[in-house]
Amino acid sequence: MTIQLIDDGHTPETVGGGPVASTAAGRARLVWRRFRRNKLAVAGLAGLVLLFLFAFFGPSLTHWKAGDNDFLNTQTGPGSDHFFGTDDAGHDMFAQTVSGMRKSLNIGLLVAALSTGAAGILGTAAAYFGGWWDKVIVWLTDLFLVVPSLLMLIILSPYFQGANWIVLIPMIALFNWMITSRVVRGMTLTVREREFVRAARYMGVPAWTIIRRHILPNISSILIVDYTLNVGAAIVTESFLSFLGFGIRTPDVSLGTVINDGSTFAGTDQWYLFAFPASFLVLIILCVNFIGDGLRDALDPNSTGVSAR
Amino acid sequence: MGAFIVRRLLNYAVLVFIATSLAYLGAATAFHPKDMYLHKNPPAPAVVMYRELDERDSNPDKPVFERYAHWVDGVAHGDFGKTWDLDSVSKHFSISVWVTVRLVSVAAVLSAVLGVLIGSFQAVRQYKVSDHSITFASYVIFAMPVFVLAPFLKLIAVQVNKAVGGDTPLLQYQGEIDPNATGFFGQLFSRADHLLLPTISLSLGLIAFYSRYQRGTMLDVMGSDFLRTARAKGLRKGRAILKHGVRTAVIPVMTLVTYSTITTFAGAIITERVFGWNGLGSWFTDATNHADVNSVAMITLFSAVLVLIAGMLSDVITAVLDPRVRL
């Protein structure tokens, strides 16, 4: 286990020897304390928790479902029955927004998990094994960076047209791992030459065990931060596709489809049909970015926040 | 340096070829070009359908690789095939690409200049109220994807027009130019009016991005010895910062600017669609909806080439500007 010396200056109690378990817990507590100092990050965390609660308990606030049409009340304003009003087909915008949020949040969390995981494995493998592994993975990374990912997702969209929306998750993840993987590779290259990794290698510890036990914990900060920021990026990508009609399609709804539906009213007196779902999307991304930046500052005090990609 | 560039270029050329081939093969297997003919009312006769599909080199009954080989052969001879309405892809491209150029170029220059200036301003006044509020504003802009920003601008334009009143709306948000505009200045004004909202929609995100980066590089420069020397020589503060500070800090940002500018050409899909410009982005989505493999492959090829030019250009710019880099 390594103890990362953190040159903070404000918190003298951070650098502790002691048994391994307590340093791990101590580091978590230290990161949490640093995170708490960043007011925007805390606000982002609180906001995201509230948004999650809203997305999962919101449906019980209204008797309307996302697919329902209220043909007697089309294009009505926000009121006691339809909180966010209804569109021209009588869809309840509140129900649509809430269930779209739930889908978008789920997709964001899963895509980020998949792409960050893949980036972690590929990046560490490329740097640790070197040689052909490195050549092939770096070349693949370059190739995927050259392929215009949004265009490619649109091109491949007929494949998941009739399929379950779950297919969208690996598709978006496929075009989302490259930058993280590059950063991970760079960090692994330096960690690989550290004494404890060499010692483990000379003791005959299997390669993947070294990666799991010694390398991943040392690059975990970048993985955690990238996971957070990837959640936001994935939600934006999914909504982008759905907005253009190439992602989630009816009868399923996501924030992208709801915003697209509402955007036709942006130039009319029913502009709130656009404003409600759009502001929820903005709030989600805003909270995620605040948390991501707060985590970066808390995990890596030397970062200036500039290299925010 | 020459050998390095040639090797780099070769590697890039291979990547472009593979990327475009992937796009072609992906589109050729994913699209259902027959649907367009079968869903017509009345459905097109089979003879007509197969004749047109063969002319487009998109007959799904032929093996994919046969179509692909035919397409590659055509491209090698400068023939990019036919679009879904049997128009020449090259002709369509040469029209669309200029629409996109007219749309993007103002936004590209504007966002680079404003981004660098705002970022430097923030760094000079670090932790002041202005710095904090600009940082917060850029957070909000980062959280606003174009598909939220563009309709939002439309919303504002409609409300402004309503408040101002008058016969012709003040802010235009549909198309490139008013067909009724007459005279040189009338047309110029109409063009500028139509360009205003899409330009804001394209550049806000870029400004936020550049300014954040410039703020960081500028902060590194602010405490440096050469800036103090410049002041000690007797240069006034503003002049020292502009001549010695910004000029040094802008080097890393410039590579970012090249990259983002060039990728914006292919990334203006939403802005083009929302504001009704018939550029490359609109063409791409239309082509996908019409199962048009040739157009899609052409646009992908173009954008892959652009990414590579950006990569080469930023390498060269760094090498030229930064004496520590040797090629």
HADDOCK unambig.tbl for C-alpha pairs under 7 A between the chains (distance, minus, plus):
assign (segid A and resid 143 and name CA) (segid B and resid 15 and name CA) 5.93 0.50 0.50
assign (segid A and resid 143 and name CA) (segid B and resid 19 and name CA) 6.91 0.50 0.50
assign (segid A and resid 146 and name CA) (segid B and resid 19 and name CA) 6.91 0.50 0.50
assign (segid A and resid 146 and name CA) (segid B and resid 304 and name CA) 5.84 0.50 0.50
assign (segid A and resid 146 and name CA) (segid B and resid 307 and name CA) 6.45 0.50 0.50
assign (segid A and resid 147 and name CA) (segid B and resid 19 and name CA) 5.25 0.50 0.50
assign (segid A and resid 147 and name CA) (segid B and resid 304 and name CA) 6.29 0.50 0.50
assign (segid A and resid 148 and name CA) (segid B and resid 303 and name CA) 6.97 0.50 0.50
assign (segid A and resid 148 and name CA) (segid B and resid 304 and name CA) 6.63 0.50 0.50
assign (segid A and resid 152 and name CA) (segid B and resid 23 and name CA) 6.51 0.50 0.50
assign (segid A and resid 155 and name CA) (segid B and resid 26 and name CA) 6.81 0.50 0.50
assign (segid A and resid 155 and name CA) (segid B and resid 27 and name CA) 5.50 0.50 0.50
assign (segid A and resid 155 and name CA) (segid B and resid 288 and name CA) 6.60 0.50 0.50
assign (segid A and resid 156 and name CA) (segid B and resid 26 and name CA) 6.25 0.50 0.50
assign (segid A and resid 156 and name CA) (segid B and resid 27 and name CA) 6.51 0.50 0.50
assign (segid A and resid 156 and name CA) (segid B and resid 30 and name CA) 5.98 0.50 0.50
assign (segid A and resid 158 and name CA) (segid B and resid 30 and name CA) 5.54 0.50 0.50
assign (segid A and resid 158 and name CA) (segid B and resid 31 and name CA) 6.22 0.50 0.50
assign (segid A and resid 159 and name CA) (segid B and resid 30 and name CA) 5.69 0.50 0.50
assign (segid A and resid 236 and name CA) (segid B and resid 145 and name CA) 6.84 0.50 0.50
assign (segid A and resid 240 and name CA) (segid B and resid 147 and name CA) 6.89 0.50 0.50
assign (segid A and resid 263 and name CA) (segid B and resid 151 and name CA) 5.85 0.50 0.50
assign (segid A and resid 266 and name CA) (segid B and resid 151 and name CA) 5.92 0.50 0.50
assign (segid A and resid 266 and name CA) (segid B and resid 152 and name CA) 6.82 0.50 0.50
assign (segid A and resid 266 and name CA) (segid B and resid 154 and name CA) 6.62 0.50 0.50
assign (segid A and resid 266 and name CA) (segid B and resid 155 and name CA) 4.97 0.50 0.50
assign (segid A and resid 267 and name CA) (segid B and resid 154 and name CA) 5.97 0.50 0.50
assign (segid A and resid 267 and name CA) (segid B and resid 155 and name CA) 4.95 0.50 0.50
assign (segid A and resid 267 and name CA) (segid B and resid 158 and name CA) 5.77 0.50 0.50
assign (segid A and resid 271 and name CA) (segid B and resid 155 and name CA) 6.91 0.50 0.50
assign (segid A and resid 278 and name CA) (segid B and resid 148 and name CA) 6.08 0.50 0.50
assign (segid A and resid 282 and name CA) (segid B and resid 143 and name CA) 5.18 0.50 0.50
assign (segid A and resid 282 and name CA) (segid B and resid 144 and name CA) 5.61 0.50 0.50
assign (segid A and resid 285 and name CA) (segid B and resid 143 and name CA) 5.07 0.50 0.50
assign (segid A and resid 286 and name CA) (segid B and resid 139 and name CA) 6.83 0.50 0.50
assign (segid A and resid 286 and name CA) (segid B and resid 140 and name CA) 6.52 0.50 0.50
assign (segid A and resid 286 and name CA) (segid B and resid 143 and name CA) 5.13 0.50 0.50
assign (segid A and resid 306 and name CA) (segid B and resid 212 and name CA) 6.81 0.50 0.50
assign (segid A and resid 306 and name CA) (segid B and resid 213 and name CA) 5.84 0.50 0.50
assign (segid A and resid 306 and name CA) (segid B and resid 216 and name CA) 5.23 0.50 0.50
